[in-house]
């Protein structure tokens, strides 16, 4: 992924509107590109600050950089959950195909 692509995805990241594959590629890029990470941090802080202004708990103070780090951790956890889900689905599908194949072999052997 190049910087231009990553920067175009910042808003979608903040809105949690990236697919798992896009999210993984985006996070890999911003964690290894200080310029893009700074861009993400700036947009994230502005977004979080605007949300805080809209909420009733205006007296609360937040470490906005820590909120970004927490959001990145949650995104990574989401990626791992989705990869695990895909792996389990793949294993289940393979087991189903193997079971059907075994059943067909059993039926064929009974007929012969």
N, C-alpha and C positions, 0 to 999 in steps of 0.2 A: 504494500500500500504506500502511496506517496503522500506527501504533506497536504496537497490540494484536496485529495479525496478524504483524508482524515478530517481536515478542517470543515469540509462540507457535511460531515456526519456528526459534528459536535452537538448541534441542536437536537438531532434525532436521538443521540445518546442520552442527553439530559431528559428528554421526554420518554425515555425507555421504549423507543420505537425502532430498534435495530433487531434484525434476526440474530439468532445465536451465532451463526457463522460471521456475520458482519461485526457483531459485538466482539467476538474473539479477535478478529483481525484488527479492529479499531484499537482495542486495549493493548494488543501487542505493539502496535505502532506508537501510541501516545506514551507508553511506558519506556520506550527506547528513543523517543524524539523530544528533547526538552522544549523545543519551540511549540510543538503541537500540544504537549502537556500544559504549557503556560496558557495557550489558547483555550484549552478545555477548562482549566482552572478559572480563568477570567469569566468565561460564560457561565460556568457552574456557580461561582460566587455571586454574580449578578442575579442569576435565576433564584438561588436560595435566599438572597437578601430580599428580593421582590416577594417571594412567598412569605417570608417572615413579616413583611409589612402588611400583608393581607390577612394574616392570622391575628387572633385576639391576644395571644401571648406576646405582646410587643415588648414587655419588660425583660424577656428572657434573652440571654446572650449565648451565642453559638460560635464554636470554632469552625468557620466555613471550610477551611482547608481539611480539617478532620472529617467534615461531612462528605467532602469529595472522596477522600480515602476510603471511607466507609461505603460509599456508593460503588466505588471500584471493586472493593472486596465482595460486596453483594453481587455485582455483575459477574465476577469470576466464579462465584459459587453457583450462580444461575447457569453459566456455561457448563460447569462440571455436572450439574444435575441433568441438563439436557443431553450431554454426551452419554451419561450413564443410562438415561431413558432410551436413547437411540440404540445403545449397545444391547440393552435388555430386549428391546423390540426385535433387533436383528437375531439375537439368539433364539427368541421365541419363534420367530418366523422359520428359522432353520430347523428347529425342533419339530415344528408343524410339518414342514416339507419332508423331513426324515420319517416322521410317523406315517404320513400318507404314503410315502414310498414303501415303507415296510408293510403297511396294510395291503397295498396293491400286490406286492410280492407274495404275501400270505394268501390272498385271494387267487392269484394265478397258480400257486402251488396246489391249492385245494382243487382247482378245476382240472389240473393235469393229473 
